[in-house]
Amino acid sequence: MEQIFMLASLWLGLAVLSAIIAYHLRISIALVEICVGIIAAAVAAAFGKVEALGSDQEWLRFLASSGAVLLTFLAGAELERDVMQKKLKEVTVVGLVGFFAPFLGCTAVAYYLLGWNWQASLLAGVALSTTSMAVVYAVMLETGLNKTEFGKGILGACFVNDLGTVIALGLLFAPFTYRTVIFIAVTAVVLFLLPFLTRWLTRIYAYRTAAIRTKWVIFILFGLGALALWSGSEAVLPAYLIGMVLAEFSNGDTFWLRRLRTLTVGFLTPFYFIRAGTFVSLSALIAAPLVFLVLLAGKVLSKIFGLYPFIGLFRRERNERWYYTLLMSTGLTFGTISALYGYSHGIVTQEQYSFLVAVVIASAVVPTLIAGLAFLPQHLLPEPGEQVKPPYEEDLREEG
């Protein structure tokens, strides 16, 4: 137990350092945490102490996965039904193009330029077709754009994009078994009943017992997450749908939602983002930088050239178009999930897996940095008076 506490303090110390750096550089804390994880892993490797970071320890993997699940839920909770209906054409067109352009482009790059076999090339196309909901939502929170129709449109397009990735991974590689049928059926029933049960629970117990709404939501997220893992899928997949179903309920109590964000961003997501960074091997990238650069260029350029003309149909202002396009060019959660699935099932080699993960993480950093520094649509940012508190500031109000 002593070792666990010491290791946790080390990771949270890195999280504090990341927050300080992000504040002074005025860039997304999620991206800084990834970079800090990369540097920490490189330093540990230089001293021959890679295992000392504990990136593969079960408890740390659980905290990191919990952070991804809760952050995905919060992203789904931002997608209000009326906004999605109003922007249905936009999010559908942008989301589908955002999936198919890099899927086809990266598959071709891996197969024809890098000489990977057909299965590995398809896996590369799937892994690099994603848009990082975790990174995009973290950026939306920090800028306040999550409350604007512009930000909600980006989040909606991210959802459609990643839904295409999930479906492609399942159709191309994952076996469709009776477990899949059970998972889909149970999820459908839970999603149908969830709004009613949540309102009933809140009406009777929310102001009489400690944080029962938070416990209830996390119980549902973990329960369906466990069922998803049992079926051969991933725990984050149902989280977005749960967030969407409970969006009206969640936005009805902004203080409760803010407290859940504090728990997620203040404690859990640093483990996820820093851990993602620790898996990048700088030595492997230095040994074969051309493969990394070719794959990264394939992902980012296919996203940009595919998306920019279509985003122009819905956004006329230059900065809005470029900011939208660059954020849709990111990748992280589902990209690393797809790459790990391919490696675990022998579809890609360890070397190919390392390049895919490195490209996925680089695509989370580079486009978002450029978007924030060069194309941030200042005219859409909320006025200082519109936000009572910063997104990550703790709300000290009690549940009741």
C-alpha positions in Angstrom: 0.0 0.0 0.0 2.9 2.4 0.7 4.2 1.9 -2.8 0.8 2.7 -4.3 0.5 5.9 -2.3 4.0 6.9 -3.3 3.4 6.2 -7.0 0.0 8.0 -6.9 1.7 11.1 -5.4 4.3 11.0 -8.2 1.7 11.0 -10.9 -0.4 13.7 -9.2 2.8 15.7 -8.8 3.3 15.4 -12.6 -0.4 16.5 -12.9 0.3 19.7 -10.8 3.4 20.4 -12.9 1.3 20.0 -16.1 -1.3 22.5 -14.8 1.3 25.1 -14.0 3.0 24.7 -17.4 -0.4 24.8 -19.2 -1.3 28.0 -17.3 1.8 29.9 -18.3 1.8 28.6 -21.9 -2.0 29.1 -22.2 -2.5 25.7 -23.9 -4.7 22.7 -23.1 -3.7 21.0 -19.9 -4.6 17.6 -21.5 -1.9 18.1 -24.1 0.6 19.2 -21.5 -0.1 16.1 -19.5 0.5 13.9 -22.6 3.9 15.7 -23.2 4.9 15.4 -19.5 4.1 11.7 -19.7 6.4 11.3 -22.8 9.2 13.2 -21.0 8.7 11.2 -17.8 8.9 7.9 -19.7 12.1 9.1 -21.6 13.8 10.1 -18.3 12.8 6.8 -16.7 14.1 4.9 -19.7 17.4 6.7 -19.6 17.9 5.5 -16.0 16.6 2.0 -16.8 13.6 2.5 -14.5 10.7 2.3 -17.0 8.8 -0.1 -14.7 9.1 2.4 -11.8 6.4 4.6 -13.4 3.9 1.8 -13.0 2.0 2.6 -16.2 0.9 -1.0 -16.5 -0.1 -1.6 -12.9 -3.7 -2.7 -12.7 -4.9 0.0 -10.2 -3.4 2.8 -12.4 -5.0 1.4 -15.5 -8.3 1.4 -13.7 -8.0 5.0 -12.7 -6.9 6.0 -16.2 -9.9 4.0 -17.7 -12.2 5.6 -15.2 -11.0 9.0 -16.3 -11.7 8.2 -19.9 -15.1 6.8 -19.2 -16.2 9.8 -17.1 -14.8 12.4 -19.5 -16.6 10.7 -22.3 -19.8 10.8 -20.3 -19.4 14.5 -19.6 -18.8 15.1 -23.3 -22.0 13.3 -24.1 -23.9 15.3 -21.5 -23.0 18.5 -23.4 -24.9 17.4 -26.5 -28.3 18.8 -25.9 -31.0 17.1 -27.9 -32.4 20.2 -29.6 -28.9 21.4 -30.6 -28.2 18.0 -32.1 -31.5 18.0 -34.0 -30.8 21.5 -35.3 -27.3 20.5 -36.4 -28.0 17.0 -37.6 -26.9 17.7 -41.1 -23.7 19.4 -40.0 -22.6 16.8 -37.5 -23.5 13.9 -39.8 -21.6 15.2 -42.9 -18.6 16.4 -41.0 -18.5 13.3 -38.8 -18.7 10.8 -41.7 -16.2 12.7 -43.8 -13.9 12.9 -40.7 -14.0 9.1 -40.5 -13.8 8.0 -44.2 -11.1 10.4 -45.4 -8.4 9.3 -42.9 -9.6 5.7 -42.9 -9.1 5.3 -46.7 -6.1 7.6 -46.8 -4.1 5.9 -43.9 -5.0 2.4 -45.1 -3.5 3.3 -48.5 -0.4 4.9 -46.9 0.3 1.9 -44.7 -0.3 -0.6 -47.5 1.3 1.1 -50.5 4.0 3.3 -49.0 5.0 1.4 -45.9 4.4 -2.1 -47.2 2.3 -3.4 -44.3 0.0 -6.3 -44.9 -3.6 -5.8 -45.7 -5.0 -6.5 -42.2 -2.4 -4.3 -40.5 -3.1 -1.5 -43.0 -6.9 -1.7 -42.3 -6.1 -1.6 -38.6 -3.9 1.5 -39.2 -6.8 3.1 -41.1 -9.2 2.4 -38.3 -6.8 3.6 -35.5 -6.0 6.8 -37.3 -9.5 7.6 -38.4 -10.6 8.8 -34.9 -11.1 12.2 -33.4 -10.2 12.5 -29.8 -13.3 13.2 -27.8 -11.3 13.4 -24.6 -8.9 16.1 -25.9 -11.6 18.1 -27.8 -13.9 18.1 -24.8 -11.0 19.1 -22.5 -10.2 22.0 -24.8 -13.9 23.0 -25.0 -14.1 23.1 -21.2 -11.0 25.3 -20.9 -12.1 27.8 -23.5 -15.8 27.8 -22.6 -16.7 26.8 -26.2 -18.6 23.8 -24.8 -21.5 26.2 -24.0 -21.7 27.6 -27.5 -23.5 26.2 -30.6 -20.1 26.2 -32.3 -18.6 23.9 -29.7 -21.6 21.7 -29.5 -21.4 21.2 -33.3 -17.7 20.1 -33.0 -18.6 17.6 -30.2 -21.5 16.2 -32.2 -19.2 15.7 -35.2 -16.6 14.0 -33.0 -19.3 11.6 -31.8 -20.3 10.6 -35.4 -16.7 10.3 -36.4 -15.8 8.0 -33.5 -19.0 6.0 -34.0 -17.8 5.2 -37.5 -14.5 4.1 -36.0 -16.2 1.8 -33.5 -18.5 0.2 -36.2 -15.5 -0.3 -38.5 -13.4 -2.0 -35.8 -16.3 -4.3 -35.0 -17.2 -5.2 -38.6 -13.6 -5.7 -39.8 -12.0 -7.4 -36.8 -14.2 -8.0 -33.7 -16.2 -11.3 -33.7 -19.9 -10.8 -33.5 -21.1 -13.3 -30.9 -24.0 -13.9 -28.5 -22.1 -11.6 -26.0 -22.4 -8.8 -28.5 -26.1 -9.3 -28.8 -26.5 -9.4 -25.0 -24.5 -6.2 -24.7 -26.5 -4.3 -27.3 -29.8 -5.5 -25.9 -29.0 -4.7 -22.2 -27.6 -1.3 -23.2 -30.7 -0.4 -25.2 -33.0 -1.3 -22.3 -30.8 0.6 -19.8 -30.7 3.7 -22.0 -34.5 3.6 -22.4 -35.2 3.4 -18.7 -32.3 5.6 -17.5 -33.9 9.1 -17.8 -37.0 8.0 -15.8 -35.0 6.1 -13.1 -32.6 9.0 -12.7 -35.3 11.6 -12.3 -37.2 9.3 -9.8 -34.0 8.7 -7.8 -33.2 12.4 -7.8 -36.7 13.5 -6.8 -36.8 11.2 -3.7 -33.2 10.9 -2.5 -31.0 13.6 -4.1 -31.3 16.1 -1.3 -31.4 13.7 1.6 -28.3 11.5 1.1 -24.7 12.3 0.2 -24.0 12.6 -3.5 -26.4 9.8 -4.6 -26.7 11.1 -8.1 -22.9 10.9 -8.6 -22.9 7.4 -7.2 -25.8 6.4 -9.4 -24.3 7.7 -12.6 -20.9 6.1 -11.9 -22.6 2.8 -11.1 -24.4 2.8 -14.5 -21.2 3.8 -16.3 -19.1 1.1 -14.7 -21.9 -1.5 -15.0 -22.3 -1.0 -18.7 -18.5 -0.6 -19.1 -18.0 -4.0 -17.5 -20.6 -5.5 -19.8 -18.9 -3.9 -22.8 -15.5 -5.4 -21.8 -17.2 -8.8 -21.3 -18.6 -8.7 -24.8 -15.2 -7.9 -26.3 -15.8 -4.2 -26.7 -14.4 -1.2 -24.6 -15.7 0.4 -21.4 -15.8 3.9 -23.0 -18.3 3.0 -25.7 -21.5 3.2 -23.8 -20.4 6.2 -21.7 -21.1 8.7 -24.5 -24.6 7.3 -25.1 -25.3 7.5 -21.4 -24.2 11.1 -21.3 -26.4 12.0 -24.3 -29.4 10.3 -22.7 -28.9 12.2 -19.4 -27.9 15.5 -21.1 -31.2 17.2 -20.1 -31.0 15.9 -16.6 -27.3 16.9 -16.2 -27.7 20.4 -17.6 -30.6 21.0 -15.2 -28.2 21.2 -12.3 -25.0 23.0 -13.3 -23.5 22.8 -9.8 -23.8 19.0 -9.8 -22.2 18.8 -13.2 -19.4 21.1 -12.2 -18.6 18.9 -9.1 -18.5 15.8 -11.4 -16.1 17.7 -13.7 -13.9 18.5 -10.7 -13.7 14.9 -9.7 -13.0 13.8 -13.3 -10.5 16.5 -14.3 -8.9 17.1 -10.9 -8.2 13.5 -10.1 -8.9 10.9 -12.8 -8.0 12.3 -16.3 -4.4 13.2 -15.4 -3.8 9.4 -15.0 -5.3 8.8 -18.4 -3.4 11.6 -20.3 -0.1 11.1 -18.6 -0.3 7.4 -19.0 -1.0 7.8 -22.7 2.2 9.8 -23.0 4.3 7.2 -21.2 3.7 4.6 -23.9 5.6 6.7 -26.5 9.1 5.4 -27.1 11.3 8.2 -28.2 14.1 5.8 -29.0 11.9 3.9 -31.4 10.8 7.1 -33.1 14.4 8.3 -33.4 15.4 4.9 -35.0 12.7 5.1 -37.7 11.4 8.7 -37.9 10.3 8.4 -41.5 7.6 5.8 -40.7 6.2 8.0 -37.9 6.2 11.1 -40.1 4.6 9.4 -43.1 1.7 8.0 -40.9 1.3 11.3 -39.1 1.1 13.2 -42.4 -1.3 10.7 -43.7 -3.7 11.1 -40.8 -3.5 14.9 -40.5 -3.4 15.8 -44.2 -6.3 13.4 -45.1 -8.3 14.9 -42.3 -7.6 18.5 -43.3 -8.1 18.0 -47.1 -11.1 15.9 -46.6 -12.8 18.1 -43.9 -12.0 21.7 -44.7 -14.2 22.0 -47.9 -17.2 20.4 -46.1 -16.8 22.4 -42.9 -16.8 25.5 -45.2 -20.4 24.6 -46.1 -21.4 25.3 -42.4 -18.7 27.8 -41.3 -17.7 30.9 -43.4 -15.3 32.6 -41.0 -11.7 31.6 -41.6 -10.6 31.0 -38.0 -13.8 29.0 -37.3 -13.2 26.7 -40.3 -9.5 26.1 -39.4 -10.2 25.6 -35.7 -13.0 23.2 -36.4 -10.9 21.3 -39.0 -7.8 21.0 -36.7 -9.7 19.8 -33.7 -11.4 17.2 -35.8 -7.8 16.1 -36.9 -6.9 15.0 -33.3 -6.9 11.5 -32.0 -6.3 9.7 -28.8 -8.9 7.5 -26.9 -10.4 5.3 -29.6 -7.1 5.5 -31.6 -5.1 3.9 -28.8 -8.0 1.5 -28.1 -8.0 0.3 -31.7 -4.2 0.1 -31.8 -4.1 -1.9 -28.6 -6.9 -4.2 -29.9 -4.8 -4.9 -33.1 -1.7 -5.7 -31.1 -3.5 -7.9 -28.6 -5.0 -9.9 -31.4 -1.9 -10.2 -33.4 -3.1 -8.0 -36.3 -0.1 -5.6 -35.9 3.4 -6.2 -34.6 4.7 -4.5 -31.5 6.8 -2.1 -33.7 3.7 -1.2 -35.8 1.7 -0.7 -32.6 4.3 1.7 -31.2 4.2 3.8 -34.4 0.4 3.9 -34.4 0.3 4.9 -30.7 2.9 7.6 -31.3 1.1 9.0 -34.3 -2.2 9.0 -32.4 -0.7 10.9 -29.5 1.1 13.3 -31.8 -2.1 14.0 -33.6 -3.6 14.9 -30.2 -0.9 17.4 -29.6 0.2 19.0 -32.9 -3.2 20.0 -34.5 -4.6 21.2 -31.1 -1.6 23.4 -30.4 -1.8 25.0 -33.9 -5.6 25.5 -33.5 -5.2 27.1 -30.1 -2.3 29.3 -30.9 -3.2 30.4 -34.5 -6.9 29.9 -35.1 -8.8 30.3 -31.8 -12.1 32.1 -32.7 -11.9 34.8 -30.1 -15.2 36.3 -31.1 -17.0 33.1 -30.0 -15.4 32.9 -26.6 -17.7 33.6 -23.6 -17.3 37.0 -22.0 -15.5 36.9 -18.6 -18.8 37.6 -16.8 -20.6 34.7 -18.4 -18.7 32.1 -16.5 -19.2 32.2 -12.7 -16.2 30.0 -12.1 -13.5 28.4 -14.2 -14.4 24.9 -15.5 -12.0 23.1 -13.2 -12.6 25.2 -10.0 -14.1 23.2 -7.1 -17.6 23.9 -6.1 -17.8 23.7 -2.4 -21.6 23.5 -2.2 -23.0 20.4 -0.5 -25.3 18.0 -2.3 -28.4 18.9 -0.3 
